Amino acid sequence: MKNKFNKIMAIIGLLLFIGITDSYGQVTPTTPDVVLFCADAEDYDLGNSPATGPNPRWIVRHSATPLVIANIGDTSPIALTGNSIPAANLTTGYLYISYIDDENCESIPEEVPIYKFAALTATVNAPEYCEEDPATFTATPVSADAYTAFAYQWYTVVGGVDTPIAGATSATYEPQDVLAGTTITYKVRIGYLVGTSKYCSYTTTGTDVTVTAKPSKPTITVEGATAETW
């Protein structure tokens, strides 16, 4: 019975270790020293290799999880475009960057965690409203990214100029003190929020909102029963 219990505990411990290892290996926007890229990132130029010799060159490898440096040679290098890492290879994970000279002596690689955000768009619900009953506008991010912290800024647009609305920095906005009969164009800018920094933003197209005047008090004569004489 004791041996069976020990085996069960060993299996549980192994599963917990695997889970912790997998979690540790995943790069997120808050991973220390992470380099962030937007969905539309272009090729990344490493510049000239510091290697010596007539044909110095970079060696770049990519892995979704951390690699053991001693076994780095088991992972095939990325095909570079000159000194640039192709945008298609800038996916979330780890880059291992080293350089090599004509003697085929490769340097110790530098491990660089990178995270690539998914493309971000947004929809806006900004209905027209009566002057005494302001509507609540709502901006909804559209993204396939697992990271869901966003920054917001609402704008009014006059003459093609976007002016940020003070304090309007959440997913919802309620306009204040807009005169009846006025039409205002609104936009919202949304970006990924990491700490206090914003990345890879998207600005919606303008939405025109007209404030309707409250109807005047009606004048109505209501006729009830007619008095009887008898």
N, C-alpha and C positions, 0 to 999 in steps of 0.2 A: 504493500500500500504506500509506504514511504517513497519507494523508488518511482512509483507511478506519479505521485505528487511532485517529486523533483523534476521529472520529465515535463510535466505540464507547466511548471514554473519556468523551466528553461525555454520552452517554446514561446511562452508569453513574453519573456525577456527578449528573445530574438526578434519577435514581431515588433515590440516597442522600439528596439534599436533600429530596425529597418525603417520604421515610420519616422523616427527622429532624424535619421540620416537623409531620407528623402526630403524632409521638410527643410533641413539645413542646406541642402544642395540647390534649392529653388531660388533663383534670383528674383527679387521684387524691386519696385522703385525706391524702397527704403533700405536696401542692402548697403552696408558700408562701402564707400568708394565706388558705387555703381556709376556707370556712364549711361545716360539716358538718350534714346533716339526716338524720333517721331516716325509715324508710319510711312511718311513720304521722304525719309532720309535718303540722301544720295551716297555714292561711293565715298568711303572715308580714306583720305590721303594720309599716309603715315610719314610722308616726307622721305628724305634720303636715309638709307641705312647707315648706321655708324660703323659698320664692318669695314675692314681694310681689304685691299686687293683690287684687281681690275674688275671684278664682278660681284660686288657686295649685294646682298639681297635680304629681304625680310622673309621670315617663315611665320605664318599665322595658322593656328589651329582653332577650331571651335568645338565646344561641347555643351550640351544642355545642363550637365552636372559637373562638379569639380573633378579634375583629373589628378592622378598621382604623377608628380613631376618625373619620377624615375621611369614611368611607363609612357611618357609623353610621345615617344616615337611610334607607339602603336596606333596613334590617331593621324590620319592623313591630313596634310596641309591643305589650306584653301588655295584655290587658283586665283592669284592676285591679278589685278589689272595695273601693270606697272608697279607703283608703290601703294596702290589703293586697294582697300578691302571692298569688294562688290557689295552694294546695298542689300542684295538678296541674302548675304551671309551675316548681316547685322541683325540677327535674331536673338531673342532672350537666352542668356546662358553665359558662358565664359569664353573669352578669347585668351589664347596663349601666344604671346608675341615674342619672337626671338629673331636673331639675324645670323647669317651664315656667310663665310668668306669662300674664296676659291679652294681652300684646303678642306672644305666640308666640315669645318669646326663650328658647331652650332652653339650659340650662347645659351645661358640659362634663361628660360622663358619668363616673361612677366605675365601674371594672371590678372585679367581685367574683366570684372563682372559687367555685363551690359544688359539693359532692359529696353525692349522696343515696344512702345505704346501702340495699341490698335488705333485705326482711323477713328476720328471723333467727329460726329455731326450732332445736330440737336433739332428738336421741334419746339415751337412756341404756341401756346394757347393764350391769345390776348383778345378777348371779346369786347365789342362795344358795350357801353353801359350808360345808365341814367346818371345825371350829375350828382344826385344825392345818394347813390348806391354804387360806389366804385367797385369795379371788378378786380379779382385777383388774377394777375398774369402768372403763367407757369412755364418754365423752361425745362425740357426733359432731354438729358444727354442720350445720344444713341451711340453705343460703343460695345464691341465684343470683348473688351478688355476685362480681365478679372479684377483689375484695380479700379475702384469706384469712388475715389475721393476727387471732387471737382471744385473749381473756383468759378464764380459767376460775377459778371458786371453788366448791368442794364444801362442802355443809352437811349437818349432821344436824338433824332436826326432832323436837322434843319438846314436846308440848302446844301445837302450832301455832306454836312459836317456832323460827326458823331460826338456827342457830349455825354460823358459819364454822369449818371445820376448818383449824387452823394448818398452813400449808405445802402444802395440797391445792389447788394453783393450776395444774394441768396438765390435759390431756385425759384422763389416766388417774389412778385413785386406788386404792390397796390398803389396806383397813382393817387396823388394828392392835389387838391385845389386846382383842378383843371376846369376852365370855364365851359359852360354849355355851348354847343355848336363848334367847339374846337376839334380839329383833327390833328393828332400827333403821331409821328412815326417812331416806333420803338424797335430796338435791336437788343440782343444779348450776346455777350461773348463768354464762351465756356472753355475751360482748359483743365488738364489734369493738375491736381494740387498735391505737391509733395513737400511736407513741412509748410513753409510759407512761400515756396516758389511755385510758379505756374509754367506748364509746358504744353506744347502741341495744341494750341487753342483753335477754336472754330467760332466764327461770327455768323449769326443768322442773317438772312435778308430782312429788310425792313417790313414791319407790320403796321399798317395804318389803323388807328383806333379813333373813332369819333364819339364824342361825349354828347349824349342826347339831353335836351332840356326837359325838365319835369313839366308835364302837361298842366295847363292852368286849371283852376278849380271850375268844375262844371256848374252851369246855372240850370237847374231842373225844377219844374213845377210838378209836384206829385199830387194827383187828384185822388182823393179817397171817396168814401161814401157821401152821397148827397143828403143834406139835411131834409127831413120830412116835415111837412106841415099837416097836422090833423088834430 
